Amino acid sequence: MRNKITFILLSGNGSRIRQFSSSKWALALGMLMVVLAVTGVGLLVQDYLRLKRSASLTVELQSAITSRDAEIAHHQKQIECFANEINGLKNRLLALNDFENKIRVIANLEKPAGEGNIFGVGGSIPEDLNPAAQLKADQNQLLRDMHDQVAEIEAASMAQTDGFTSLLDKLEEQKNLLACTPSIRPAKGWVSSRFGYRVSPFTGRREFHGAFDIANREGTPIIAPANGVVTYAGKKRLLGKYLVIDHGYGLVTSYGHLAKMNVKRGEKVKRGEIIAQMGNTGRSTGPHVHYIVKLNGVPVNPERYIID
């Protein structure tokens, strides 16, 4: 019995006593199996928990990768949009430059010396970016190309701004010149004497007539043929009541034989404004206006300027 162990089981309800015996080796083996079973279960539980944590980390990593892929795709889409916008800006700049050139042709205005291609004198127009192809090939190279073209477009836009400023100044100058050019008849009536040589009605001799005479009834309105400033309003011996307007750009007009002057010296006048009335003052054969146009002090034919 030394190698056996007896177990006695007592019940609290008065039932019979039970006992059983087991060898020490069997008991030790059973305990070992229990320990091994418990250890195995513990290892299985540990592996299960490890796998569960790994699965959770895998899901998180997969989510992070998906989010990163979406962010990369979004950034690539933005890069592609920016590249297309750069192409669009460049094309709009070229269209504006063509528009400026057309206006200059219409207005007969040449570009100032030194102004040529908006992308530089002798410079070539940058090729359009191809974002879809370049993104697949080399994204960094596309970014460098975009940076270079943005710098070129910035310089071109400044050049285009200078071109439009120059054009505007020239057009403004032409506008002022046109406004100051005596381009309409100063009065209604018939031409009694033209610019050039004629036989004088007073001497009967051939002499140069440096004016353009328009005859009509006395009191006929006389209008300013262009914008200007009155520099003289008074009497002149042979021309009677006499008016002079300086239009700028070397152009001066004068009006003789007036009955009445509606403006004074120093007054600004606009084209079409009534400045006087036709008369018969001074040495005159009848009511008319003695109309003179001078360019840089030299009498010129007024009919060269009249367009109405």
LINURVEN-V936799 format. One record per residue. N is the residue number from 1. RES is the residue in three letters. PHI is phi as a letter, one per 30 degrees, with the letter a starting at -180 (* if undefined). OMEGA is omega in degrees with one decimal (none if undefined). D_LAST is the distance of its C-alpha to the last C-alpha in whole Angstrom. Layout:
n:N res:RES phi:PHI omega:OMEGA d_last:D_LAST
n:N res:RES phi:PHI omega:OMEGA d_last:D_LAST
This chain:
n:1 res:MET phi:* omega:-178.1 d_last:149
n:2 res:ARG phi:d omega:-177.6 d_last:148
n:3 res:ASN phi:d omega:-180.0 d_last:145
n:4 res:LYS phi:b omega:177.5 d_last:144
n:5 res:ILE phi:b omega:-177.8 d_last:143
n:6 res:THR phi:c omega:178.6 d_last:144
n:7 res:PHE phi:c omega:178.4 d_last:141
n:8 res:ILE phi:c omega:-178.5 d_last:143
n:9 res:LEU phi:c omega:179.3 d_last:141
n:10 res:LEU phi:c omega:179.8 d_last:142
n:11 res:SER phi:c omega:-178.7 d_last:140
n:12 res:GLY phi:d omega:-177.0 d_last:140
n:13 res:ASN phi:c omega:175.9 d_last:141
n:14 res:GLY phi:i omega:177.9 d_last:145
n:15 res:SER phi:d omega:-175.3 d_last:144
n:16 res:ARG phi:d omega:-179.7 d_last:146
n:17 res:ILE phi:d omega:177.4 d_last:145
n:18 res:ARG phi:c omega:176.2 d_last:143
n:19 res:GLN phi:b omega:174.8 d_last:144
n:20 res:PHE phi:a omega:-176.0 d_last:142
n:21 res:SER phi:b omega:178.5 d_last:143
n:22 res:SER phi:b omega:178.2 d_last:141
n:23 res:SER phi:d omega:179.6 d_last:141
n:24 res:LYS phi:d omega:-179.3 d_last:140
n:25 res:TRP phi:d omega:178.6 d_last:138
n:26 res:ALA phi:d omega:178.3 d_last:136
n:27 res:LEU phi:d omega:179.2 d_last:135
n:28 res:ALA phi:d omega:178.9 d_last:134
n:29 res:LEU phi:d omega:179.3 d_last:132
n:30 res:GLY phi:d omega:178.7 d_last:131
n:31 res:MET phi:d omega:178.5 d_last:129
n:32 res:LEU phi:d omega:179.6 d_last:128
n:33 res:MET phi:d omega:177.6 d_last:126
n:34 res:VAL phi:d omega:179.6 d_last:125
n:35 res:VAL phi:d omega:179.6 d_last:123
n:36 res:LEU phi:d omega:180.0 d_last:122
n:37 res:ALA phi:d omega:179.2 d_last:120
n:38 res:VAL phi:d omega:179.0 d_last:119
n:39 res:THR phi:d omega:179.6 d_last:117
n:40 res:GLY phi:d omega:178.6 d_last:116
n:41 res:VAL phi:d omega:178.8 d_last:114
n:42 res:GLY phi:d omega:178.8 d_last:113
n:43 res:LEU phi:d omega:178.6 d_last:112
n:44 res:LEU phi:d omega:178.4 d_last:110
n:45 res:VAL phi:d omega:179.6 d_last:108
n:46 res:GLN phi:d omega:177.7 d_last:107
n:47 res:ASP phi:d omega:179.1 d_last:106
n:48 res:TYR phi:d omega:179.9 d_last:104
n:49 res:LEU phi:d omega:178.3 d_last:103
n:50 res:ARG phi:d omega:178.9 d_last:101
n:51 res:LEU phi:d omega:179.2 d_last:100
n:52 res:LYS phi:d omega:177.9 d_last:98
n:53 res:ARG phi:d omega:178.9 d_last:97
n:54 res:SER phi:d omega:179.4 d_last:95
n:55 res:ALA phi:d omega:179.0 d_last:94
n:56 res:SER phi:d omega:177.9 d_last:92
n:57 res:LEU phi:d omega:179.0 d_last:91
n:58 res:THR phi:d omega:177.9 d_last:90
n:59 res:VAL phi:d omega:179.4 d_last:88
n:60 res:GLU phi:d omega:178.5 d_last:86
n:61 res:LEU phi:d omega:178.9 d_last:85
n:62 res:GLN phi:d omega:177.6 d_last:84
n:63 res:SER phi:d omega:178.7 d_last:82
n:64 res:ALA phi:d omega:178.8 d_last:81
n:65 res:ILE phi:d omega:178.4 d_last:80
n:66 res:THR phi:d omega:178.9 d_last:78
n:67 res:SER phi:d omega:179.4 d_last:76
n:68 res:ARG phi:d omega:177.6 d_last:75
n:69 res:ASP phi:d omega:179.2 d_last:74
n:70 res:ALA phi:d omega:179.1 d_last:72
n:71 res:GLU phi:d omega:177.4 d_last:70
n:72 res:ILE phi:d omega:178.7 d_last:70
n:73 res:ALA phi:d omega:178.8 d_last:68
n:74 res:HIS phi:d omega:178.7 d_last:66
n:75 res:HIS phi:d omega:178.2 d_last:65
n:76 res:GLN phi:d omega:177.6 d_last:65
n:77 res:LYS phi:d omega:177.9 d_last:62
n:78 res:GLN phi:d omega:178.8 d_last:60
n:79 res:ILE phi:e omega:178.9 d_last:60
n:80 res:GLU phi:d omega:178.7 d_last:59
n:81 res:CYS phi:d omega:179.5 d_last:56
n:82 res:PHE phi:d omega:179.2 d_last:55
n:83 res:ALA phi:d omega:178.4 d_last:55
n:84 res:ASN phi:d omega:177.3 d_last:53
n:85 res:GLU phi:d omega:176.6 d_last:51
n:86 res:ILE phi:d omega:176.5 d_last:50
n:87 res:ASN phi:d omega:180.0 d_last:49
n:88 res:GLY phi:d omega:178.9 d_last:47
n:89 res:LEU phi:d omega:-179.9 d_last:45
n:90 res:LYS phi:d omega:-179.9 d_last:45
n:91 res:ASN phi:d omega:177.4 d_last:43
n:92 res:ARG phi:d omega:176.6 d_last:41
n:93 res:LEU phi:d omega:178.5 d_last:40
n:94 res:LEU phi:d omega:177.8 d_last:40
n:95 res:ALA phi:d omega:177.2 d_last:37
n:96 res:LEU phi:d omega:178.4 d_last:35
n:97 res:ASN phi:d omega:175.9 d_last:35
n:98 res:ASP phi:d omega:179.3 d_last:34
n:99 res:PHE phi:d omega:177.9 d_last:31
n:100 res:GLU phi:d omega:-179.3 d_last:30
n:101 res:ASN phi:d omega:178.4 d_last:30
n:102 res:LYS phi:d omega:178.4 d_last:28
n:103 res:ILE phi:d omega:179.9 d_last:25
n:104 res:ARG phi:d omega:177.8 d_last:26
n:105 res:VAL phi:d omega:-179.6 d_last:25
n:106 res:ILE phi:d omega:-176.9 d_last:22
n:107 res:ALA phi:d omega:-179.0 d_last:21
n:108 res:ASN phi:h omega:179.7 d_last:23
n:109 res:LEU phi:c omega:177.0 d_last:25
n:110 res:GLU phi:d omega:176.2 d_last:29
n:111 res:LYS phi:d omega:177.3 d_last:32
n:112 res:PRO phi:e omega:179.2 d_last:33
n:113 res:ALA phi:e omega:179.4 d_last:36
n:114 res:GLY phi:j omega:178.2 d_last:39
n:115 res:GLU phi:c omega:178.5 d_last:38
n:116 res:GLY phi:b omega:176.8 d_last:39
n:117 res:ASN phi:d omega:-179.0 d_last:41
n:118 res:ILE phi:d omega:176.8 d_last:41
n:119 res:PHE phi:c omega:176.3 d_last:45
n:120 res:GLY phi:j omega:178.9 d_last:45
n:121 res:VAL phi:d omega:-178.8 d_last:44
n:122 res:GLY phi:i omega:-178.1 d_last:46
n:123 res:GLY phi:d omega:179.7 d_last:47
n:124 res:SER phi:c omega:179.2 d_last:48
n:125 res:ILE phi:d omega:179.7 d_last:47
n:126 res:PRO phi:e omega:178.8 d_last:50
n:127 res:GLU phi:d omega:177.8 d_last:52
n:128 res:ASP phi:d omega:175.6 d_last:52
n:129 res:LEU phi:d omega:176.7 d_last:55
n:130 res:ASN phi:c omega:-170.0 d_last:57
n:131 res:PRO phi:d omega:-176.8 d_last:59
n:132 res:ALA phi:d omega:-178.8 d_last:62
n:133 res:ALA phi:d omega:-176.1 d_last:63
n:134 res:GLN phi:d omega:177.3 d_last:63
n:135 res:LEU phi:d omega:178.9 d_last:65
n:136 res:LYS phi:d omega:-176.0 d_last:68
n:137 res:ALA phi:d omega:-175.7 d_last:68
n:138 res:ASP phi:a omega:-177.7 d_last:67
n:139 res:GLN phi:d omega:-179.4 d_last:66
n:140 res:ASN phi:d omega:178.3 d_last:66
n:141 res:GLN phi:d omega:176.8 d_last:64
n:142 res:LEU phi:d omega:178.9 d_last:62
n:143 res:LEU phi:d omega:177.9 d_last:62
n:144 res:ARG phi:d omega:178.2 d_last:61
n:145 res:ASP phi:d omega:178.2 d_last:58
n:146 res:MET phi:d omega:179.1 d_last:57
n:147 res:HIS phi:d omega:179.7 d_last:57
n:148 res:ASP phi:d omega:-177.7 d_last:56
n:149 res:GLN phi:d omega:175.3 d_last:53
n:150 res:VAL phi:d omega:178.0 d_last:52
n:151 res:ALA phi:d omega:179.5 d_last:52
n:152 res:GLU phi:d omega:179.6 d_last:50
n:153 res:ILE phi:d omega:177.7 d_last:47
n:154 res:GLU phi:d omega:178.2 d_last:47
n:155 res:ALA phi:d omega:179.8 d_last:46
n:156 res:ALA phi:d omega:179.5 d_last:44
n:157 res:SER phi:d omega:176.7 d_last:42
n:158 res:MET phi:d omega:177.5 d_last:42
n:159 res:ALA phi:d omega:178.8 d_last:40
n:160 res:GLN phi:d omega:176.7 d_last:38
n:161 res:THR phi:d omega:177.6 d_last:37
n:162 res:ASP phi:d omega:-179.9 d_last:37
n:163 res:GLY phi:d omega:178.9 d_last:34
n:164 res:PHE phi:d omega:177.1 d_last:32
n:165 res:THR phi:d omega:177.6 d_last:32
n:166 res:SER phi:d omega:179.1 d_last:31
n:167 res:LEU phi:d omega:180.0 d_last:28
n:168 res:LEU phi:d omega:178.6 d_last:27
n:169 res:ASP phi:d omega:-179.0 d_last:27
n:170 res:LYS phi:d omega:178.9 d_last:25
n:171 res:LEU phi:d omega:177.6 d_last:23
n:172 res:GLU phi:d omega:178.2 d_last:23
n:173 res:GLU phi:d omega:178.0 d_last:22
n:174 res:GLN phi:d omega:178.1 d_last:19
n:175 res:LYS phi:d omega:179.1 d_last:18
n:176 res:ASN phi:d omega:179.6 d_last:19
n:177 res:LEU phi:d omega:178.9 d_last:17
n:178 res:LEU phi:d omega:179.7 d_last:14
n:179 res:ALA phi:d omega:-178.0 d_last:14
n:180 res:CYS phi:c omega:178.8 d_last:15
n:181 res:THR phi:c omega:-178.4 d_last:13
n:182 res:PRO phi:d omega:-169.2 d_last:11
n:183 res:SER phi:c omega:177.5 d_last:7
n:184 res:ILE phi:b omega:179.3 d_last:6
n:185 res:ARG phi:d omega:-178.0 d_last:7
n:186 res:PRO phi:d omega:-178.5 d_last:10
n:187 res:ALA phi:a omega:174.6 d_last:11
n:188 res:LYS phi:d omega:179.1 d_last:11
n:189 res:GLY phi:k omega:179.6 d_last:13
n:190 res:TRP phi:c omega:-178.1 d_last:14
n:191 res:VAL phi:d omega:179.7 d_last:14
n:192 res:SER phi:c omega:177.8 d_last:18
n:193 res:SER phi:a omega:-178.3 d_last:18
n:194 res:ARG phi:c omega:178.9 d_last:17
n:195 res:PHE phi:d omega:177.4 d_last:18
n:196 res:GLY phi:k omega:-178.6 d_last:21
n:197 res:TYR phi:d omega:179.8 d_last:24
n:198 res:ARG phi:a omega:173.9 d_last:25
n:199 res:VAL phi:d omega:-177.4 d_last:28
n:200 res:SER phi:d omega:178.2 d_last:28
n:201 res:PRO phi:d omega:-178.3 d_last:29
n:202 res:PHE phi:c omega:-177.3 d_last:31
n:203 res:THR phi:c omega:-177.8 d_last:33
n:204 res:GLY phi:i omega:179.9 d_last:33
n:205 res:ARG phi:c omega:177.6 d_last:33
n:206 res:ARG phi:d omega:-179.1 d_last:30
n:207 res:GLU phi:b omega:-178.8 d_last:28
n:208 res:PHE phi:d omega:178.7 d_last:26
n:209 res:HIS phi:c omega:-174.3 d_last:23
n:210 res:GLY phi:d omega:-178.4 d_last:21
n:211 res:ALA phi:b omega:179.8 d_last:18
n:212 res:PHE phi:b omega:-174.6 d_last:15
n:213 res:ASP phi:c omega:176.2 d_last:16
n:214 res:ILE phi:c omega:-177.3 d_last:14
n:215 res:ALA phi:c omega:175.9 d_last:17
n:216 res:ASN phi:a omega:-179.7 d_last:18
n:217 res:ARG phi:d omega:177.9 d_last:21
n:218 res:GLU phi:d omega:-177.7 d_last:22
n:219 res:GLY phi:j omega:176.9 d_last:22
n:220 res:THR phi:e omega:-178.1 d_last:18
n:221 res:PRO phi:d omega:174.2 d_last:17
n:222 res:ILE phi:c omega:-175.8 d_last:15
n:223 res:ILE phi:c omega:176.8 d_last:13
n:224 res:ALA phi:d omega:-179.3 d_last:14
n:225 res:PRO phi:d omega:-179.9 d_last:10
n:226 res:ALA phi:a omega:176.1 d_last:13
n:227 res:ASN phi:d omega:178.8 d_last:16
n:228 res:GLY phi:l omega:-179.8 d_last:19
n:229 res:VAL phi:b omega:179.0 d_last:22
n:230 res:VAL phi:d omega:179.9 d_last:23
n:231 res:THR phi:c omega:177.3 d_last:26
n:232 res:TYR phi:a omega:175.3 d_last:26
n:233 res:ALA phi:b omega:-176.1 d_last:26
n:234 res:GLY phi:a omega:-179.0 d_last:29
n:235 res:LYS phi:c omega:174.7 d_last:29
n:236 res:LYS phi:b omega:-166.6 d_last:29
n:237 res:ARG phi:e omega:-175.5 d_last:32
n:238 res:LEU phi:d omega:-175.6 d_last:29
n:239 res:LEU phi:c omega:177.4 d_last:26
n:240 res:GLY phi:i omega:177.0 d_last:28
n:241 res:LYS phi:d omega:-164.2 d_last:26
n:242 res:TYR phi:b omega:-176.7 d_last:24
n:243 res:LEU phi:b omega:179.3 d_last:22
n:244 res:VAL phi:b omega:177.5 d_last:22
n:245 res:ILE phi:b omega:175.5 d_last:20
n:246 res:ASP phi:c omega:-177.1 d_last:21
n:247 res:HIS phi:c omega:-176.0 d_last:19
n:248 res:GLY phi:i omega:-179.6 d_last:21
n:249 res:TYR phi:h omega:178.4 d_last:21
n:250 res:GLY phi:i omega:-177.9 d_last:22
n:251 res:LEU phi:c omega:179.2 d_last:19
n:252 res:VAL phi:b omega:175.3 d_last:19
n:253 res:THR phi:c omega:177.5 d_last:17
n:254 res:SER phi:b omega:-171.4 d_last:19
n:255 res:TYR phi:b omega:-177.8 d_last:19
n:256 res:GLY phi:c omega:177.8 d_last:22
n:257 res:HIS phi:i omega:-176.6 d_last:23
n:258 res:LEU phi:d omega:174.4 d_last:23
n:259 res:ALA phi:d omega:-178.1 d_last:25
n:260 res:LYS phi:a omega:176.5 d_last:25
n:261 res:MET phi:c omega:-177.3 d_last:24
n:262 res:ASN phi:c omega:-178.7 d_last:23
n:263 res:VAL phi:b omega:-179.6 d_last:24
n:264 res:LYS phi:b omega:179.5 d_last:27
n:265 res:ARG phi:d omega:-179.8 d_last:27
n:266 res:GLY phi:i omega:-178.0 d_last:28
n:267 res:GLU phi:d omega:176.1 d_last:25
n:268 res:LYS phi:d omega:-179.9 d_last:23
n:269 res:VAL phi:b omega:177.9 d_last:19
n:270 res:LYS phi:c omega:177.6 d_last:17
n:271 res:ARG phi:e omega:179.5 d_last:13
n:272 res:GLY phi:j omega:-179.7 d_last:12
n:273 res:GLU phi:d omega:178.6 d_last:16
n:274 res:ILE phi:d omega:-176.9 d_last:17
n:275 res:ILE phi:c omega:-176.9 d_last:19
n:276 res:ALA phi:a omega:175.7 d_last:20
n:277 res:GLN phi:b omega:-178.3 d_last:20
n:278 res:MET phi:d omega:-178.1 d_last:20
n:279 res:GLY phi:b omega:-175.3 d_last:23
n:280 res:ASN phi:b omega:-177.4 d_last:25
n:281 res:THR phi:d omega:-178.1 d_last:27
n:282 res:GLY phi:i omega:178.7 d_last:29
n:283 res:ARG phi:d omega:-173.5 d_last:29
n:284 res:SER phi:b omega:179.4 d_last:26
n:285 res:THR phi:c omega:179.3 d_last:27
n:286 res:GLY phi:l omega:-178.7 d_last:25
n:287 res:PRO phi:e omega:175.8 d_last:22
n:288 res:HIS phi:a omega:173.9 d_last:19
n:289 res:VAL phi:c omega:177.9 d_last:18
n:290 res:HIS phi:c omega:-170.6 d_last:18
n:291 res:TYR phi:c omega:-177.8 d_last:16
n:292 res:ILE phi:c omega:172.7 d_last:17
n:293 res:VAL phi:b omega:177.7 d_last:16
n:294 res:LYS phi:b omega:175.6 d_last:19
n:295 res:LEU phi:c omega:-176.2 d_last:20
n:296 res:ASN phi:h omega:175.5 d_last:24
n:297 res:GLY phi:i omega:-177.5 d_last:25
n:298 res:VAL phi:c omega:178.4 d_last:23
n:299 res:PRO phi:d omega:177.3 d_last:21
n:300 res:VAL phi:b omega:-178.0 d_last:18
n:301 res:ASN phi:d omega:179.8 d_last:15
n:302 res:PRO phi:d omega:-177.5 d_last:12
n:303 res:GLU phi:d omega:177.5 d_last:10
n:304 res:ARG phi:d omega:-176.4 d_last:11
n:305 res:TYR phi:c omega:-174.8 d_last:9
n:306 res:ILE phi:d omega:-178.8 d_last:6
n:307 res:ILE phi:c omega:-179.9 d_last:4
n:308 res:ASP phi:c omega:none d_last:0
